Amino acid sequence: MSGAVGVTDFETLVPASVVSREDLVRWAGLEAGALDEILPAPRVSVFDADTPDWRYAAQVAAAVIERQALDTERIGWVIYCGSGVWDAPFWSPAAKVASELGLAHAHCFEVVNFCNAGATGLSIARDKVAARPGRVAMVIICDRLSRVIDRSDAQSRALFNFGDSATALLVGADRPLLTLRGDEMRTDPSWSDMYQGQLRGGRTLVRKHYERRGLKQRYIDTFVELLGLCLSGAALAIDQLRYLLINQGDRDVHESLLSTLDLPAERSVFNYELDGHLGGGDNWIALRQLMRAGRLRRGDIVAMATSAMGFSWGMSLLEVSQ
């Protein structure tokens, strides 16, 4: 065991099914071009209607287990992260995945913190594994965000870029690929009622309850503060940061954050022209792209900025260890 806890391996899945921007415009009765800023991509990836979410989650988890030739008795925790809108109410998707994969020695539970849930789950897993370094944790980030949007409601257009993805992170202390150097989370509860879900025809649909100015600046200020705390805690300076990744929900926030930190666009990943906002998987999809392109080396520091309804924000600091 190396002693350092981090992500030993991870897998991401972007579904093959898509919804086109043209269809979103038509279904909501919008004018042509109305979604060009919200969804620059010509489409958004969505889970197949006939496949339950947990199957996508099980698929990415199984891929990691197989690639690592992992003794599943070592998996002490299965942590399923997302919005809480699962395939069924009053039900545990973490336990369902464990059942499918034969993980009989794990504590299975869910973390509901929307698109910040994965970062929260990783933080919990780090602490669990640090206390019992012979065990490993499986953190699953899986959400069908496309399901909670009323595509016929033009007032919901700001959320029309919501899509679906699944990610599995294997967290352990045995030669991690990515060491978690630090993380910070923060919630401003004064925004808690801005968005709420409503039950309509057996579905949970998100509705915006009021308008309030200042959210963009709150995002930027909080991210800057959390990044500063992470870097300080790890005894690092911002010029040692190789990449800053952020959920692909709002390009304007993304660009403004980089500008505030005086970081060039080349120190981040922009996937807005390729797809929509794929939930908590966005940053891991971007990280996989960097790795496949050979743009990361051992010792590089990557910050992951996450945000969620509530509103909550997170910053995770990862060091490339292999």
LINURJO-V103802 format. One line per field, one symbol per residue. ss: DSSP state (H for helix, E for strand, C for the rest). phi: phi as a letter, one per 30 degrees, with the letter a starting at -180 (. if undefined). burial: 1 if it has 9 or more other ideal C-beta (glycine too) atoms within 8 Angstrom, else 0. A space follows every 10 residues. Layout:
ss: ???
phi: ???
burial: ???
//
This chain:
ss: CCCCCEEEEE EEECCCCEEE HHHHHHHCCC CCCCCCCCCC CCEEECCCCC CCHHHHHHHH HHHHHHHHCC CHHHEEEEEE EECCCCCCCC CCHHHHHHHH HCCCCCEEEE EECHHHHHHH HHHHHHHHHH HCCCCEEEEE EEEEHHHHCC CCCHHHHHHC CECEEEEEEE EECCCCCEEE EEEEEEECHH HCCCEEEEEE CCEEEEEECC CCCCHHHHHH HHHHHHHHHH HHHCCCCHHH EEEEEECCCC HHHHHHHHHH CCCCHHHCCC CCCCCCECHH HHHHHHHHHH HHCCCCCCCC EEEEEEEECC CEEEEEEEEE CC
phi: .djdcaddaa bbbcdddbcd dedddddcic deidcdddbd ddabdbdddc cdeddddddd ddddedddhd dddddcbccc clciccdbdh acdddddddd ciccccdcac bcbhdcdddd dddddedddd dbddcbbccc cbacdddccd dccddcddcd ddbbabbbcc cacchddbdd dlabbabcdd cdcdbbdbdb hicccdbdca cadjdedded dddddddddd dddchbcddd ddbccbedca dddedddddd dhcdedcbbc cddcaddcid dedddddddd dddicbbejd cbcccbaaek ccbbbccccd cb
burial: 0000111111 1111101010 1001100101 0000100010 1011111000 0011111111 1111100101 0101111111 1110110000 0111111101 1010010111 1111111111 1111110110 0010111111 1111110111 1000011001 1111111111 1110011111 1111110100 1001101000 0001111100 0000110111 0111111011 1011010100 1011111110 1011111100 1010001101 1000111111 1111111111 1000010001 1111111101 1111111111 10
//
